[in-house]
Structure formats: C-alpha cells, structure tokens
Amino acid sequence: MNIIAIIGARLNSSRLPGKHLLPLAGKPIIAHIQNRLERCQTLTEIVLATTLDEFNQPLIDWANDNSQCLAYSGDVNDLMGRINAVVEQYQADIVVYICGDCPLIDPGFIDHAVNQLRQNPQANSISLAPDVRSIHEGMAFYTRQGWDSLFINSVSDMEKEHVGYANQRCHCLTPLLIQDSDDYSGIEHRISVDTNADYLFMQQIYQRWYAQNSSDSIVPLKWVVHTLKEETSLRLINGHVKQKKADQKYLSVSLYCVYQAADDALYQLSVKLGASLQEHYGLGTQLHVLTREELQATASQNSQNYHDEQVFIDALKHDTQHLTLCLLPTLLQHKVEQFKHAISANNSLAIELFDARDHCQSSRNIAFKWLNNGVEQTTEQDVVIDGLTLEQLTKLITSLL
C-alpha cells in the first residue's frame, strides 16, 4: 500500500515571504518538517509539492538535494492540482497532506491516523471526534477514493486553493471520527508559521528545546503543550496573530517610503506598520523603498528597492493595490501632490503620512490625510495626531477600508 505524505509549500506567502526556508535551530523550517515525517512508521514516500516558477526555485533546489519533489507547472494558486499531480504520479492509496508551514507536526499522531484509516475501510478521511480538543495543525488524511472525490468537487478558485474546502459545500467525504494519539489538550495556540511573530515564537520553542537536548532529537509536541501552559510570555509572542479565513478575500497594501539612514523614522514606521497590518488584520503588504543603499529584504514582508527616484514615483503613480500608504519626506510629498488624485482613482484609498515637524511648528509627530475614490477626506489643515501609537495607526487605517 502506497501511503504518500505530500508537503504543500511555496515561497510566495503574502505575510511571510520565503518562510519555508527560514532557519530554525540551524535548519530551514521545511527540513524540520521532512525530519519529523521521516520518524513516521507508516509512510511509503515523502514528496514536496511546489510550483515551477523562478520565485520558488530555491525551494526546488533544496528539495532536489534533500527530498523528492514535484514542481507543478499549472496555476500557482491551484494547490489541489499540485497535490493531485503527486497522487497520480506516485499512485497513492492513502494521501497524507502536510502544510509546509507547521514544524510541530507529530509523527505519532500521523501513524495513529493512518492506521485508523487503514483499519476502517468504510471511511475515506479522518477527523478528530467532536469531544477532542487538540493543538494539532497542518495535516489531513484521505483514502485514494476520498481524495479523488475531493479533487473532482474542488471546482471554484477557493476550493482549488485550500485543501478540503470543497467538502464544506458538498459533503463529499465520509470521515472517520477518531480520538487523539495522546493528550494534546489544555492549551489553544497557533503552531503554524504565517507571520513574523509566528516565526519569532517558533524560534523560541526550538531554541529552548535544543539548548537542553541533542541535535538529532525532534521537538516533542507534548513538551510544547506543557511549556505553553507554564509560560504566558511565550504565548504572547504571536497570540495576536489572526488565522486567515479561506472564504474571506484579504486586501493588499502598498507602502512607499524612503530609506536614508538606519534610524530613519518614516522607514522604520513603514516596516512596523506593514508587519502590524499583516499580523493583526491578515493584509498582504508590499514595501517599496527609495534608497541608495543595498538593503536586505525585510523578514516579514515582500519588498522592492528603487535607486532611481523617477522609477520609484512611476511605481507609485501606477500602483493598482487597493490601499496605498505614502510615508515620505517633504520633498517627495511635493512631487506626489501633482498626481495624488490619480493614485486614489487607481486604488480607492490612498493615505499620506509624514513627520508633522516638516510641516508645522509642533512637537506632534505624525500627520495624515487620505483620499477616498479621489475625494480628499480632511479639513483644510492637515490632520495631526499627537503621540500616535502603531496600534492606533493600524486601527485607524483598517477603519477606513
């Protein structure tokens, strides 16, 4: 019987680009997932399913050196198509789908679920019984018949992008309700890596374990549950992060700023604001930076550097994202003034933020004004907010959407 574990991963994440190759305890996240799957007793093959495009080539290169890989040449958003290509190529009898962003999958639970499915041929998928509370994330289990039914019924873009989503509409699966393999209850907490805060949390978990244990061990999920129960500080690292909902469309945001020095206030605010919008509200952000430096990409968001001012301005002028945020010094603000209504017409909402000290004799630090479908929404004076915090600014922006 071919029992194939298929890891779905690609580097194009809107909230944490390149996350699968970020290091944990000296190895990329994807390597830890691979290692944990290799501890399973029931699996026949482990295959990484990604997309055949230049952006994901580093992930393909890693897989070619460390794992089996199928790089899908179809629609990059068709996760079901990617997984099905592996299912057909490897003639899977049981499909174990693994999200590539959960480095705490439990090998014992995977073996437990697979064995339950093998012993109960009347079912074609696995679900935890309604009375079970567990921290598990990032896994799904199907017989070949169950997978084929799910794949055929995944017809909308949303159903193709999210494994299992079609079953909510047409109830095409017959699940086997099982108990957990151990007691993983007692705490509810995210163990997937979707944002920078999730990554910082996972770094802490891995550092704490390997500081006291051998490098050839894996971080036990039971130990994670116990540690989270005991230490509130760990839970606070990413406790604010919201899981994206499959049936909700999330807006994209462009942030335009200038980097002149490491302590540049507007640049630092742009980076922090982008991360906050991603983690608290699920918005995908793209940071556009005008700079003479060779800046490294930020860990938390997609970024594009510009060395030519006119190219930077042209990118802003023709930006088509729903929301544009401009955090620019005075000189560039004047240049943007002449076409700012065109920006708003393209986007539907454009917000300018700047250091108020550039505009008035005031100790107040941030001024803002916004355009909604080309109509300026402020009074004759720029609105200046005293002591604006990042949290207040984030709430202000999302309230305008």
C-alpha positions as CSV (number, residue, x, y, z in Angstrom):
1,M,0.0,0.0,0.0
2,N,1.4,3.4,-1.1
3,I,1.0,5.9,1.8
4,I,2.3,9.2,0.5
5,A,3.0,12.2,2.6
6,I,2.7,15.3,0.4
7,I,4.1,18.6,1.7
8,G,2.4,21.7,0.1
9,A,4.7,24.7,0.1
10,R,5.7,27.7,-2.0
11,L,7.7,30.8,-1.2
12,N,5.1,33.3,-2.4
13,S,3.5,33.9,1.0
14,S,1.9,37.4,1.3
15,R,2.6,37.7,5.0
16,L,6.0,36.0,5.4
17,P,7.7,35.5,2.0
18,G,10.2,32.7,1.8
19,K,9.1,31.3,5.2
20,H,9.7,27.6,4.4
21,L,13.5,28.3,4.1
22,L,13.8,30.4,7.2
23,P,16.2,28.8,9.7
24,L,15.2,27.1,13.0
25,A,18.0,25.8,15.1
26,G,20.3,25.8,12.1
27,K,18.0,24.1,9.6
28,P,15.2,25.5,7.4
29,I,11.6,25.0,8.5
30,I,11.0,22.7,5.6
31,A,13.9,20.4,6.8
32,H,12.3,20.1,10.2
33,I,9.0,19.0,8.7
34,Q,10.8,16.5,6.5
35,N,12.7,15.2,9.5
36,R,9.5,14.7,11.5
37,L,7.9,12.9,8.7
38,E,10.9,10.6,8.4
39,R,10.1,9.5,12.0
40,C,6.8,8.1,10.9
41,Q,6.5,4.3,10.6
42,T,3.6,4.2,8.2
43,L,4.7,6.4,5.3
44,T,5.9,4.9,2.0
45,E,7.1,8.2,0.4
46,I,7.6,11.9,1.3
47,V,7.2,14.3,-1.5
48,L,7.4,18.1,-1.6
49,A,4.8,19.7,-4.0
50,T,5.6,23.2,-5.1
51,T,5.3,25.4,-8.2
52,L,7.5,25.5,-11.2
53,D,8.4,29.2,-11.3
54,E,11.6,31.3,-10.7
55,F,10.4,32.5,-7.3
56,N,10.2,29.0,-5.9
57,Q,13.5,27.8,-7.5
58,P,15.4,28.0,-4.1
59,L,12.8,25.6,-2.6
60,I,13.0,23.3,-5.6
61,D,16.8,23.3,-5.2
62,W,16.6,22.4,-1.5
63,A,14.2,19.6,-2.3
64,N,16.3,18.2,-5.1
65,D,19.2,17.9,-2.6
66,N,17.2,16.6,0.4
67,S,13.9,15.2,-0.7
68,Q,11.6,14.1,-3.5
69,C,10.0,17.0,-5.3
70,L,7.3,17.6,-7.9
71,A,7.3,21.2,-9.3
72,Y,3.8,21.8,-10.7
73,S,3.6,23.8,-13.9
74,G,-0.1,24.8,-13.7
75,D,-1.8,27.7,-11.9
76,V,0.4,28.7,-8.9
77,N,-2.8,29.1,-6.8
78,D,-4.1,25.6,-7.6
79,L,-2.9,23.7,-4.5
80,M,-5.3,20.9,-5.2
81,G,-3.9,20.4,-8.7
82,R,-0.3,20.3,-7.3
83,I,-1.2,17.7,-4.7
84,N,-3.2,15.6,-7.3
85,A,-0.2,15.6,-9.6
86,V,1.8,13.8,-6.9
87,V,-1.1,11.5,-6.0
88,E,-1.3,10.3,-9.6
89,Q,2.4,10.1,-10.2
90,Y,3.0,8.0,-7.0
91,Q,-0.3,6.1,-7.3
92,A,-1.1,6.9,-3.7
93,D,-3.5,4.6,-1.8
94,I,-3.6,6.9,1.2
95,V,-2.8,10.6,1.0
96,V,-1.4,12.5,4.0
97,Y,-1.4,16.2,3.2
98,I,1.1,18.2,5.2
99,C,1.1,22.0,5.3
100,G,4.7,23.2,4.8
101,D,4.5,25.9,7.5
102,C,3.9,23.7,10.6
103,P,7.2,22.4,12.0
104,L,5.5,20.8,15.0
105,I,3.5,18.0,13.3
106,D,3.6,14.9,15.5
107,P,4.8,11.7,13.9
108,G,2.9,9.6,16.4
109,F,-0.4,11.2,15.6
110,I,0.3,10.7,11.8
111,D,0.9,7.0,12.3
112,H,-2.2,6.8,14.5
113,A,-4.4,8.5,11.9
114,V,-3.1,6.4,9.0
115,N,-3.6,3.1,10.9
116,Q,-7.1,4.1,11.9
117,L,-7.9,4.8,8.2
118,R,-6.4,1.5,7.1
119,Q,-8.5,-0.4,9.7
120,N,-11.8,1.2,8.8
121,P,-12.4,0.9,5.0
122,Q,-15.9,2.3,5.3
123,A,-14.4,5.8,5.8
124,N,-12.4,7.9,3.3
125,S,-11.0,10.6,5.6
126,I,-10.1,11.4,9.2
127,S,-11.5,13.9,11.6
128,L,-11.0,14.3,15.4
129,A,-14.1,13.4,17.3
130,P,-16.2,16.4,18.5
131,D,-15.2,15.9,22.1
132,V,-11.4,16.0,21.4
133,R,-9.5,19.2,22.0
134,S,-6.0,19.3,20.5
135,I,-3.3,21.6,19.4
136,H,-2.6,19.7,16.1
137,E,-2.4,21.8,12.9
138,G,-1.4,21.3,9.3
139,M,-2.5,17.7,8.5
140,A,-5.2,16.0,6.5
141,F,-5.7,12.3,5.7
142,Y,-7.6,10.7,2.8
143,T,-8.0,7.3,1.1
144,R,-7.5,7.4,-2.6
145,Q,-11.3,7.3,-3.1
146,G,-11.7,10.2,-0.7
147,W,-9.0,12.2,-2.3
148,D,-10.4,11.7,-5.8
149,S,-13.9,12.7,-4.7
150,L,-12.5,15.8,-3.0
151,F,-10.4,16.7,-6.1
152,I,-13.3,16.3,-8.5
153,N,-15.6,18.5,-6.4
154,S,-13.0,21.3,-6.0
155,V,-14.3,23.5,-8.8
156,S,-14.1,27.1,-7.5
157,D,-10.9,29.1,-7.2
158,M,-11.2,29.0,-3.4
159,E,-11.7,25.2,-3.4
160,K,-8.7,24.7,-5.6
161,E,-6.5,26.9,-3.3
162,H,-7.5,25.3,0.0
163,V,-7.3,21.5,0.6
164,G,-10.6,20.1,1.9
165,Y,-12.6,23.3,1.4
166,A,-14.9,21.7,-1.2
167,N,-16.2,19.3,1.5
168,Q,-17.8,22.2,3.3
169,R,-20.0,22.8,0.3
170,C,-20.9,19.3,-1.0
171,H,-20.0,16.9,1.9
172,C,-18.2,14.6,-0.5
173,L,-16.2,12.8,2.3
174,T,-17.1,10.1,4.8
175,P,-14.9,10.9,7.8
176,L,-13.8,8.5,10.5
177,L,-14.1,10.3,13.9
178,I,-11.1,9.3,15.9
179,Q,-9.6,10.0,19.4
180,D,-6.2,11.7,19.7
181,S,-3.0,9.7,19.9
182,D,-2.1,11.3,23.2
183,D,-3.3,14.2,25.4
184,Y,-2.6,17.4,23.5
185,S,-5.3,19.4,25.1
186,G,-5.2,22.0,27.8
187,I,-3.9,24.9,25.6
188,E,-5.1,26.5,22.4
189,H,-2.3,28.2,20.5
190,R,-1.0,28.7,16.9
191,I,1.7,26.3,15.8
192,S,1.8,27.3,12.2
193,V,4.3,29.9,10.8
194,D,2.3,32.5,8.8
195,T,3.8,35.8,10.1
196,N,7.0,37.2,11.5
197,A,5.5,36.9,15.0
198,D,4.8,33.2,14.4
199,Y,8.4,32.7,13.3
200,L,9.7,34.5,16.4
201,F,7.5,32.2,18.5
202,M,8.8,29.1,16.8
203,Q,12.4,30.3,17.1
204,Q,11.9,30.5,20.9
205,I,10.4,27.0,21.0
206,Y,13.2,25.4,19.0
207,Q,16.0,27.3,20.9
208,R,14.6,26.3,24.3
209,W,14.4,22.6,23.3
210,Y,17.8,22.3,21.7
211,A,19.6,24.2,24.4
212,Q,18.9,21.2,26.6
213,N,18.6,18.3,24.1
214,S,20.6,16.6,21.4
215,S,20.5,17.9,17.8
216,D,19.3,14.5,16.5
217,S,16.0,14.8,18.5
218,I,12.8,16.4,17.4
219,V,10.9,19.0,19.5
220,P,8.1,16.9,21.1
221,L,4.6,18.4,20.7
222,K,3.7,17.1,24.3
223,W,6.6,19.2,25.6
224,V,5.4,22.3,23.6
225,V,1.9,21.9,25.2
226,H,3.4,21.7,28.7
227,T,5.7,24.7,28.1
228,L,2.9,26.8,26.8
229,K,0.8,26.0,29.8
230,E,3.5,27.1,32.1
231,E,4.8,30.2,30.3
232,T,2.5,33.0,29.4
233,S,5.3,35.1,27.8
234,L,5.7,32.5,25.0
235,R,2.0,32.6,24.2
236,L,2.1,36.4,24.0
237,I,4.7,36.4,21.1
238,N,2.1,35.5,18.5
239,G,-1.1,35.4,20.4
240,H,-2.4,38.4,18.5
241,V,-2.0,36.8,15.0
242,K,-5.2,36.1,13.2
243,Q,-5.6,33.0,11.1
244,K,-6.8,33.8,7.6
245,K,-10.2,32.5,6.7
246,A,-10.4,30.6,3.4
247,D,-13.7,32.2,2.4
248,Q,-12.6,35.8,3.0
249,K,-10.8,37.9,0.5
250,Y,-8.0,40.0,2.1
251,L,-6.9,43.3,0.7
252,S,-3.3,44.1,-0.4
253,V,-1.4,47.2,0.7
254,S,1.5,49.1,-0.8
255,L,3.7,51.1,1.5
256,Y,6.0,53.7,-0.1
257,C,8.9,55.1,1.9
258,V,12.4,56.4,1.7
259,Y,15.5,54.9,3.5
260,Q,18.2,57.5,4.2
261,A,19.7,56.1,7.4
262,A,19.2,53.1,9.8
263,D,17.3,55.3,12.2
264,D,15.0,56.9,9.6
265,A,11.7,57.3,11.5
266,L,9.4,57.0,8.5
267,Y,11.2,54.0,7.1
268,Q,11.0,52.2,10.5
269,L,7.3,53.1,10.8
270,S,6.7,51.7,7.3
271,V,8.2,48.4,8.2
272,K,6.4,48.1,11.5
273,L,3.1,49.3,10.1
274,G,3.3,46.7,7.3
275,A,4.0,43.9,9.8
276,S,1.2,45.1,12.0
277,L,-1.3,45.1,9.2
278,Q,-0.3,41.6,8.2
279,E,-0.4,40.1,11.6
280,H,-3.4,41.8,13.1
281,Y,-5.6,42.0,10.1
282,G,-4.3,39.5,7.5
283,L,-3.5,42.1,4.9
284,G,-0.7,41.3,2.4
285,T,1.8,44.1,2.2
286,Q,4.4,45.2,-0.3
287,L,7.1,47.6,0.8
288,H,8.5,50.0,-1.8
289,V,11.7,51.7,-0.7
290,L,13.6,54.5,-2.4
291,T,17.2,54.2,-1.2
292,R,20.9,54.5,-2.3
293,E,21.7,51.5,-0.1
294,E,21.7,47.8,-0.9
295,L,19.0,47.0,1.6
296,Q,18.3,43.4,2.6
297,A,14.7,42.3,2.2
298,T,12.7,42.5,5.5
299,A,12.0,39.2,7.0
300,S,8.3,40.0,7.5
301,Q,7.1,41.3,4.1
302,N,7.7,41.5,0.4
303,S,9.9,44.5,-0.5
304,Q,11.2,46.2,-3.6
305,N,14.1,48.6,-3.6
306,Y,14.5,51.6,-6.0
307,H,17.7,53.5,-6.7
308,D,16.1,55.9,-9.2
309,E,13.6,58.5,-7.9
310,Q,11.6,58.7,-11.1
311,V,11.2,54.9,-11.3
312,F,10.0,55.0,-7.6
313,I,7.5,57.7,-8.4
314,D,6.3,56.0,-11.5
315,A,5.7,52.8,-9.5
316,L,3.6,54.8,-7.0
317,K,1.7,56.6,-9.7
318,H,0.7,53.3,-11.4
319,D,0.2,51.2,-8.3
320,T,-3.1,49.1,-8.5
321,Q,-3.3,47.7,-5.0
322,H,-6.4,48.5,-3.0
323,L,-4.6,50.7,-0.5
324,T,-1.6,52.8,-0.9
325,L,0.3,54.3,2.1
326,C,2.9,57.0,1.5
327,L,5.3,57.7,4.3
328,L,7.5,60.2,2.6
329,P,9.7,63.2,3.5
330,T,8.6,66.7,2.5
331,L,10.4,67.0,-0.9
332,L,8.8,63.9,-2.2
333,Q,5.5,64.8,-0.8
334,H,5.5,67.9,-3.0
335,K,6.3,65.8,-6.1
336,V,3.5,63.4,-5.3
337,E,0.9,66.2,-4.8
338,Q,0.6,66.7,-8.6
339,F,-0.8,63.2,-9.2
340,K,-2.1,62.1,-5.9
341,H,-5.7,62.1,-7.1
342,A,-4.7,59.7,-9.9
343,I,-3.3,57.3,-7.2
344,S,-6.6,57.3,-5.3
345,A,-8.6,56.8,-8.5
346,N,-6.5,53.7,-9.2
347,N,-6.7,52.3,-5.7
348,S,-9.9,53.5,-4.0
349,L,-8.0,54.6,-0.9
350,A,-4.6,56.5,-0.6
351,I,-3.2,57.7,2.7
352,E,-0.3,60.0,3.2
353,L,1.6,60.0,6.4
354,F,4.5,62.3,7.2
355,D,6.6,63.8,10.0
356,A,4.4,66.8,11.2
357,R,7.6,68.7,12.1
358,D,8.2,69.1,8.4
359,H,5.0,71.0,8.1
360,C,4.3,73.0,11.2
361,Q,5.8,74.3,14.5
362,S,4.7,71.3,16.6
363,S,6.0,68.6,18.8
364,R,3.3,66.3,17.5
365,N,4.9,63.6,15.4
366,I,2.6,62.2,12.7
367,A,0.2,64.0,10.3
368,F,-2.0,62.3,7.8
369,K,-4.6,62.9,5.1
370,W,-6.4,60.5,2.9
371,L,-8.2,60.3,-0.4
372,N,-11.2,58.1,-0.9
373,N,-12.1,57.5,-4.5
374,G,-10.4,60.8,-5.4
375,V,-12.1,62.9,-2.7
376,E,-10.0,64.4,0.0
377,Q,-11.3,63.5,3.4
378,T,-9.6,66.1,5.6
379,T,-10.2,69.7,6.5
380,E,-8.1,72.5,5.0
381,Q,-5.4,71.8,7.6
382,D,-3.5,68.5,7.6
383,V,-4.8,66.3,10.4
384,V,-2.1,65.9,13.1
385,I,-2.3,63.3,15.7
386,D,-0.5,63.7,19.0
387,G,1.5,60.7,20.2
388,L,0.2,58.3,17.7
389,T,1.0,54.7,18.5
390,L,1.4,51.9,16.0
391,E,-1.7,50.2,17.3
392,Q,-3.8,53.3,16.9
393,L,-2.5,53.9,13.4
394,T,-3.2,50.4,12.4
395,K,-6.8,50.6,13.7
396,L,-7.2,54.0,12.0
397,I,-6.2,52.6,8.6
398,T,-8.3,49.5,8.8
399,S,-11.3,51.6,9.9
400,L,-11.1,53.5,6.7
401,L,-11.1,50.4,4.5
